[in-house]
Amino acid sequence: DAGSGVEEMEFNWDEYLEDTGATAAPHGSFKHVDTSLQNGFAPGMKLEVAVKSDQNTYWVATIITTCGQLLLLRYDGYGEDRKADFWCDIMTADLHPIGWCEQNKKILKVPEGIKEKIPDQEQFLQQVLKGASSAPANLLEGLHRGKNPLDLIAPGSRLELQNFQDSLEAWIVNVVENVGGRLQLRYEGLGDSDKFDQWIFYLDPFLHQVGWAAQQGYDLKPPLAIRSLKSEADWQEIVKKVKEEEEESSVPTDLFKDKPVIGVHSFSEGMKLEAVDPLAPFVISPATVIRVYDDKYFMIEIDDLRPERTTSQSYICHVNSAGIFPVQWSLKNGLHLSPPLGYPGQDFDWADYLKQCGAEAAPQSCFPALTSDHGFKENMKLEAVNPVDPEEVCIATVTKLKGSYLWLQLEGSKKPIPDCIVSVESMNIFPVGWCETNGYQLRPPRKAIVNKQKKIAVVQPEKQILSSRTVHDGLKNQELNSSDSVVINGKYCCPKIYFNHRCFSGPYLNKGRIAELPQSVGPGNCVLVLKEVLTLLINAAYKPSRVLRELQLDEEAAWHGHGETLKAKYKGKSYRATVEVVRTADRVADFCRKTCIKLECCPNLFGPQMVLDKCSENCSVLTKTKYTHYYGKRKNKRIGRPPGGHSNLEVAMKKPNKRRKRRKHFFVHKKKRPSTSVDNTPAGSPQGSGGEEEDDQDESELSHSLAQDRDKRKRKLRTFSFSDDENKPPSPKEIKIEVAEKLQLDSNPLEWSVSDVVRFLKSTDCAPLARIFLDQEIDGQALLLLTLPTVQECMDLKLGPAIKLCHHIERVKLAFYQQFAN
């Protein structure tokens, strides 16, 4: 329908990476993004906390770990003893910075449990507080309490922005928008005009607190581009007004503590170097240091030899500025150096040029060492700011790498631009999913729309499809020549194998891709047909390598057939495995059924039987989160543990009744979701509920099932706090409901086993990640200690899924603190 056509055009990173066969740049390579996600509290910080047994007294505690607005604390004196650790909610607990008790005449008193260990309180405090770091006072008290430091840069906040083109002066800017730390800034005095707006990451070395220019002895003047818009008196009046309102619009000092420190440079006027113009970073050109301001800042100009030139490309640099290189850097790295405009001839030679100009080259010692330990590789994908239009964030591909510089090809920009030269430490590049996480529009690639429209396909007529394009030549020839060869030896002739795409696809196979497979493969030689069927299934998986692993021949299993080597490609890597394939027609049906069971999908998903209207297994009531229950209930008597079985299946088969019962009681409050997609029913719904009947009706339309499956995987622009709803951004009414509905736990998460944790995750929209928790043996105690950096590093997740997962972990921590911590 028309609606689903529009949906299809939306960009989805997961699909795009799979379609292009590319990999995402690792999240650890974007240090500025990692810094922006920190909450201001760090393990090891100390604070003063009310003692539970005596509310009028306080004691010093150390932060053990943090999670959103929750802190895990330990009173000083317990040493390494974890048994008295306790969780506190910053918003409700009686927490204060070190020194608060002394200022407010409150009593610091050793808690009862450690009295014997601390005979001399004063001496002990002197010892533990020596060189200790106190938790930030502004995040424990007042309006900023419990907020992420980044959120404190709210629209209306004022900062000072150094002028990076004309001179060292700075001017006041207003924050118009804060997108995950990327700030849209408007010069003070311009009202609503956005013509001169700047987009800058909050950790940029040229961005400062109000008052910085005065402290450093620099002038507070508007940049030349806007200076003529008002009189000098008007500008001075604006400065006076800002000083009066400083308290209301100021930003906390410690917010900039992670900003790169500018070192001392050793450049002098007249030195020559190679440089990239930051406003048009497409070529490397000869440049000259035209002014040195002090030991931190200097100005360079891109060389231009034209006598009639009227403008100059000059900008201010410091020793760590990106895009400045020693003379001959391009030559040594096999790169083209663009000769200065007006240079006679095309063959540029530095020795002749320096002689001609009577200048010296800036020595190598002036330039900092380049880092090569950054994690980027050619063809990796990321998100990057368009230098020509900084409001745009585009999909970017790394086309070349030299030292610590990337050449990025931007896709989908309004006007096509050449490859950009960007430092690996640039704050204008972001990991895959950053825009989506922060609710900002990513420019989709132009090609994606065309491809998507092609993909809204109904299954092609059967006669057109003998097999897929990748079918083995032998099978193709067999089908195309005649049916005689098939009849000659019926024992080895495989019947047609149908892909019944309306059946339940299980946790590994992508329903949308299965719908795009041919309606059938064969007839033909058993080995050839089944090898082709398995190859198509592997390519229709979310992770082809994982499906190949599931199909791989178990060394301990009895040998029943013929070994075939199959291949899978995933994230740029190739995988091979030997898979058992039956050779005779009489065993084909059983082989297909057992393979389906291995892949935990409906036993009729593929096989010699075509499913017309309703599957005999009644699989339409199943969802991705309920497949283990399905196998536990329906299949345990007949097959026992599936070949190459999994521990979660084993659990389901041993204790089907207990599992069902416990799952039902996991939540008291459950958010109702619209059942627009077959894969969208909450894990705890009883079978045969109204939601599932609706799903069954929806499944009867192919175009519906295609669009609905895409809906399931499509993540609309939204903030991660409301990521539970897979289908649409929440309306204000829904937001109120969701905030009010807190998670209610039936048991203490500290006592959860690994299977309890897995069961909880499968009841959320992070169900696909449950297997990682199973493999890593994460129980309840481990779950409560997980943080965003740990999740990203140890589980190798993209930023979006990692934040969604941490959102659910936070909900558990909050519920644990409210229900069980006392």
HUSULSUL-V143795 format. One line per field, one symbol per residue. phi: phi as a letter, one per 20 degrees, with the letter a starting at -180 (. if undefined). psi: psi as a letter, one per 30 degrees, with the letter a starting at -180 (. if undefined). A space follows every 10 residues. Layout:
phi->???
psi->???
This chain:
phi->.fgfffgfef ecfgfffffe medefffffd fffgffefen dcgofdbdcf fffbfedcbf cdfebcbled cedcffpele fefdfbeceg fdfedbffnf gffdldeecf fgfcgffcfd fffffgffef mfdeffffed cmfegmefgf ffeegofdcd dffdcebefc bfcdfebcdl nededcfgoe mefdfdfddb ffeffedcff ofgffendfd cffggdfffc fgffffffgf ffffeggfdf dgfffefefg eeeedcfcgn fdbdbdffeb edcdcfbcfd bdeafdcbdd cffbeffefd ccecbeccfe gfnccfgmff ffdmdedfff gnffneeecf ffffffemcd effgffdffe edecnecgmf dbdbffffcf feddfcdfeb ccldcdddee dnfgdgcfge ecffefedcb fgnffffemd fefffffgff gfffffdegf ggfedeaffe gfgffffgfe faegfffgcf fdeeffdeee feffemfeee gffffefgfb cofrggffff ffgffffgfe efcgffffff egffgeffed bceceddbdb lnddccbecf cfddffdfff fffffgfgel dffdgbrfee eedcffelff eecgedfffg ffeedffedm ffgmfdfffg gfffcfffff ffffefcedc fedfeecfec fffefffnfg gfffgfffff dfffffffff ggeedffaef fdffeedbff egfffgffff eefdeebfff efefffffff ffededgfeg fffffeleef ffgfefcggf fffedleffg gfffffffff ffffffffec fe
psi->leefeeeffk kjeeeeeeef gllkkkfffi eeeeeffkgf kkkflllkkk kefjfflllk lkkelljbgk kjlkkkffbg jffgkkkkke fflikllkfe eeeghlkjkk lefgeffiej eeeeeeeffj glkkkkefff lafgkglkee ffilkflklk kkkgeeagll lkkkjekjjh fjkjkkkkfg bgkgegkkjk kfgkfgkllk feeeefglkj klleffeffl leeeeeeeee eeeegeeegl kkeffgfgkk kkaklgllkf kklklkjffi iflklklkjf kjeafeklkl kkkjgkfgkf lkillkllfg klgkllkgee efghlkkjlk kgkklfjkke eeeeeefhll kkleffklkk kfiffklkgl kakkkjfeif fkklkkkjfl kjbhkkjkjk kglekkllkk jkkfgkggkl lkfeeeeghk jkjlkeeeee eeeefiklkl keffjellfg kkeeeeeeee dlfefefeif egkklkjkji fflkfafekj eeeeffllel kalakeeeee eeeeeeeefg lejeeeeeee fkkkeflkkf bkkkkllkkk hfkkkklkkk klfkefgeee eeeeeeeegh akfgekafkk jdekkffhff fllffgeeee eeeffeeefb klkhlleeee eeeeieeeee eeeegekekk kkkkifkfgg klfgklkgle eeeeeeeeff keeeeeeeee eefkjlkllf fhfejfflkk leeeeeeeee jlkkkflkff gkleeeeeee efgaggeffe eeeeefhjae eeeffkleee eeeffhllee eeeeefeeee eeeeeeeeef f.
